[in-house]
């Protein structure tokens, strides 16, 4: 722990994991850090590298994952949260199995203590070396999703939600980015305690 509400951690790990009838021993390293330079800004970064199971092909590979994020309280009502994850998995001899990039952006407007409106946008892009896959796989996949959500807390046990979401995909089966779903939803949540 340090100044500016900072925190830093580094470590090594060794794990055993059973997958598809085989026990894998995995070694890896990780690092995590966070700090708050001002009352309205917060940054964090996590990264890990080491052996990881290639679940699609039942073998051991080498993974590198880096995930930065930041929160910005723009003013009393508006919060912006941005997260990104970059993940690469290689074979033990260094050939790229896949490379994935996931971005998540959220804007939340807090009207008061009872209600907020949140817009979420997500983008995921995965590129694969199909020659290294046992089963058929797309060379690349792009998915995008967005959601608009309104929440109102009636009382401590009851929350009302109203929202809209849509999804898009582009892979080897589509010519271009194509809408695959759209949803309008209403939800009432009640926490019952006897």
N, C-alpha and C positions, 0 to 999 in steps of 0.2 A: 504494500500500500504506500502511496506517496501523495505529494501535493496535487491540487486540482482534482480531488476525488479520484486519483488514478489507482490502478490495480494492474499488476503484471504477474503472469504465471507461465512457467515453462516446465516441461516434463517429458518423461519417457514412459511408455507403457508396453506391456507384454500381455497378450490375451490368447486364450484358446477358444475356438468357435467351431461348433459342429454345423456342417452344411452338406446336404445331399449325401449323407452317410460317411463323410470324411471329416476328421478332426484337423483343423488348420491352426498352426501357431503363428501369431501375428505380432510383429514388433513395429513400434512407431514412435514418433515424437510429436509434441504439440506445443503451441504457444498461444497465449491469450492476453490481450491488453485492452484497457479502457481508460478514458479520462473525460473530464467535464471542464473545458477551458473557460466557459462562462455558465451562468445559471440556465441559459436557454439552449446550449449546445452540448451534445454528448456523442462521443466517438468510441467505437470498439472495433477490434480486429481479432479474429481467431484463424488459426492455420494449423493444419496437421499434415504429416507426411509419413509414409510407411506402407507396410504390407496390408492389403485389403483383399477380401474375397471378391472375385468377379462372379456374382451370383448368376448371371445369365449363362455363363459358360463353365461353371463349377471348377474354378482354378484360382490360384493365388496370383495377385497382381500387385503393382505399386501405385499408390494413390497420392495425389497432392490436392488438398482442399484449402482454399483461401476465402474467407467470408468477412468483408468489411461492412460496417453499418454506421449510420448516424441518425440522431434525432435532433430536430430543430423546433423549439417552441417559438414560432414566428412572432406571436403576440399572446395575449391572455386566452384567446379562443382557438387559434390555429396551430396544429402540430403537424410537422412533416417528418415521416419516417422512411428512410431509404435503406434497403438491405440488398446485398448482392452476394451470390455464392458462385465461385468458379471451382469446378471439380474435374480432374483429369485422372483417368485410370489407364495404366500401361501394363503390358505383360512384363514378366520378370526380366526379359531380355531387351526391354526398352521400346517395344512397338506400341503405338497408341491404340487402345481399345475404343475409348470414347473420350470426348471433351464436352462438358456440359456447362452452360452459363444460365443462371437463374437470377432475375432481377425482380424486386418487389418494392413498389412505391405506394405509400399510403398518406393521404391528406385527411385530417380529422378536424372538423369544426365543432367545438364544444359550445353549444348555445347556452347551457346552464348546467347545474349539477344533475339534472334529470335527463337531458337529451343531447344527442350529437348526430352529426351527419358525417359519414366516412366514404371516401372514394379510394378504391384499391385498383391498381394496375399491376399485372404480373406478366412476365415474358420469360419463356424457357426455350433455349436452343441447344440441341444435342447433335453432335457430329460423331459418326461411328465409322470404324474400319470394318466393313461387313465381312471381309475375308477372315477376320479373327473371331467371328461369331459362329457357334454351332448351329443355331437355328436362323431362319431368315430374319433380317433386320433392315430398317430403313437407313439409308446413308446419312440422312439428316432429318431432324424433326424440329419444327418451330410451333410452339403453342403460345397463345396469348389469351388473357382473361381480364375482365374488368368487372367491378361490382360497385354499386352505389347502395349504401345502407343507412337507414334512419333508425335510431333507437330512442325509445322514451321509457323511462323508469317510472311506472305508476306509483309504486311503493317499494320498500326494500325486497319484497318477495315477487313482485310482478314486473315484467319487462315486455314491451311491445316492440316488434321489429317490422319494418317495411323495406323491401329491397328489390333490386334489379341486378341481374348478372348476365354476361354473355361470354362465349368461348369461341376461339378460332384455332385452326390447325393448318399446317402445311407440312406435308411429308411426301414420300415417293408416290403415294396414292392420289395426291391432289396436284392440280396444275398451279394453284396459287393459294394464298391464305383464304381459307373457307370457314364461314361460321358453322359451328357444329352444335350449338345450343344457345338458348336464351331462356331466362327464367325470371318471372315476376313472383315474389313471395311475400307472405305475411305470416308472422309467427308471434305467438303469445307464450311467454315463459312464466311459469309460476313455481316457486319453491315452497313445497308443502312441508311443514314441520309439525308432527303430532304433539 
